Amino acid sequence: MTSSVQSVPLPPVAAEVVAGAVESLTSRLSKKLDAAIERYRAVPPTTGAPDGEGDGGISVRCGEDAVVILTPGPSGTVTDPAQARCTCLLAPRCLHLAAVLGACPVADPESAPESVGENSGGTEGPEGNGAPSPVTTDAGTPASVEPVTSAAPAAPVARLSPARITAASGLWSAATAVLAAGVPAAGAIPQAELLRAAHTARLAGLHRAEAAALRVVRGLREARVGHAGHRLADLVAALRELLLTTGLLAAGDGSPELIGSARRGYRPGGALRVHGVCREPVISATGYGGVVTHLVGDDNRWFSVADVKPGGSARARGAATAPVTVGATVLDHAQLSRGGLLINGATVSPDGRLGSGKGVRSSPVAGLPWSSGPIAALFARRPAETVAELLSAEAGAGEEQTARIGEPIGCDLVITGAVGDQLLARELPRPDADMPTGPLIRLMAAHPHPDLAHTANLRRLATRPGLRVRVVGRIDPDRAATLRPLAVGPVPGTEATLRLPPEWLDRADLGYDRLQGAHLPPPDVCPPSAPERTGPDMLADSPVWRVRRLTELAVAGGRRAVAESARGGGSRGDAAALRATGFHTAAELTGALSLEADRRTRDTFGRIHDDGTDRYASAWLAAAFHLTSTERALVQASWAAE
């Protein structure tokens, strides 16, 4: 009898399960693993299989007599080797099983339940932009990566235990091997070594390092398969974060921001009154989807309520009206984004996430328009002032800094044109000025996924040059004067602005609400504006693109590609151009990276005695982090330009 078959996605698999399957292969089978992963990735997984094989799990047919059967646990993740089996005679040490597991998404570590009063933070450490401090390097080991401290008296640095130092050193070694190999050579075997080291780090309690390692593996996989959403810059940032964190940990630095935490810690927040500002859809690369509703408290602090679960874009769309789980309040996210809550016994995570513990009590309150109360304060400051505060080094370190940079900002803008899918805008004129002020600001879709409304809404706004619009968005720290708008509303006191339905309470969530022609003023109401000239880009046209090209080449092509570029004279030309434009430190760091890429130590028989992987990784890390710091300064300056 033939059972019903339904196509389903592959489930996430824990890092240690993938690593164990790969490590069990013989050397002969290991050589075939990358090709097998590509082959079985193209086979549609099903629930059930012919002749009843795979009933109760997710099956992948790998041949006439080989079916891999995955049986995820209650969380939807394969967390135990016993949940993955193959019907072939070589199982469990077979190529089929290792290849299918290698094609599955890498699962995030399972989070523990919410807690109150524990010293913990998010489930993942910060992205690459959230590194704790600049670094200097010399030719040496991970210990040569040192934080640059300020002149203020510093608290004593906590020292790590030998077991944690060993785990961090192992993860450093796996990461340096991936960096030296580059994307083309970082196949399933180097990835499995990185996953095994990440699992060891997790057991040692080094959660930030583990999270960074998982991001690197996901980035490598996306790069190798040509995933549409892959950005080389994201992989560079993840690898930079991993090397910096493990380098400092391996040197014995036990700072809490370097260690991270396994779960989001919620602390008592007392009584709060929060006001809804907007909703933001969430679609992650690991198959999760949902919504985050952003709120502002009476004291102008940002808070949020999230509902993110497995499901991708379909889950993100459906969660727009999902029930809110804060206390016993009967509200959904659409109502909360235009309403508010009065909360007693609130619990709040370090990044402003509101908890839903047993002691939380809440009741709905009437929503506020953007033109009144604490929400109006968002638009009282100039964008340059807010951005300078968010990007300043004093804003915090590690997870705190990353959350701070991601806080939404508010600004009143006038649409001046469009380039492709980007809107061009300037800050509305101040009372003492007749023309728009500030830099040319680019508005880019916060989430360009075709199932969401962001891109379509920006295109609709582009049809009205001269339109005045109030925007709540998130700055893009990697682009000059760029804003990722989350919601828009009308500017008070002008006819040349949006005309939204009363039930929208003067705001439109760009990811969910679709703007129509009736929501825009007539074209003759908008003041005419001269064609906008974009001019030079302070970041993209800066000479530091040479440093960016070299650091990205190192990741995309590996150490050999950097060495070949140096032999061709590319490093000398880059160094000369950087010095000529005043970027002397960048010139020194790129020169050191090129030198280390081609350095080898050989014994008397000509065999490589020391490949200098640690020195090369330290040189790359110094150049990459200096680049990040320089680009951050240029981005901050771009918002202040007139």
Buried (B, 14 or more C-beta within 10 A) or exposed (E): EEBEBEEEEBBBBBBBBBBBBBBBBEEEBBEBBBEBBBEBBEBEBBBBBBEEBBEEBBBBBBEEEBBBBBBBEEEEBBBEBEBBBBBBEBBBBBBBBBBBBBBBBBBBBEEEEBBBEBEBBBBBBBBBBBBBBBBBBBBEBBBBBBBEEEEEEEEEBEEBEEEBBBBBBBBBBBBBBBBBBBBEBBBBBBBBBBBBBBBBBBEBBBBBBBBBBBBBBBBBBBBBEEEEEBEBBBBBBBBBBBBBBBBBBBBBBBBBBBBBBBBBBBBEBEEBBBBBBBBBBBBBBEBBBBBBBBBBBEEEBBBBBBBBBBBBBEBBBBBBEBEBBBBEBEBBBBBBBBBBBBBBBBBBBBBBBBBBBEEBBBBBBEBBBBBEBBBBEBBEBBBBEBBBBBBEEEBBBBBBBBBBBBBBBBBBBBBBBBEEBBBBBBBBBEEEEEEBBBBBBBBBBBBEBEBBBBBEBBBBBBEBBBBBBBBBBBBBBBBBBBBBBBBBBBBBEBEBBBEBEEEBBBBBBBBBBEBEEEBBBEEEBBEEBEEBEEEEBBBEEBBBBBBBBBBBBBBBBBBBBBBBBBEEEBBEEBBEBBBEBEBEBBBBBBBBBBBBBBBEEEEEEEEEEEBBBBBBBBBBBBBBBBBBBBBBEBBBBBBBEE
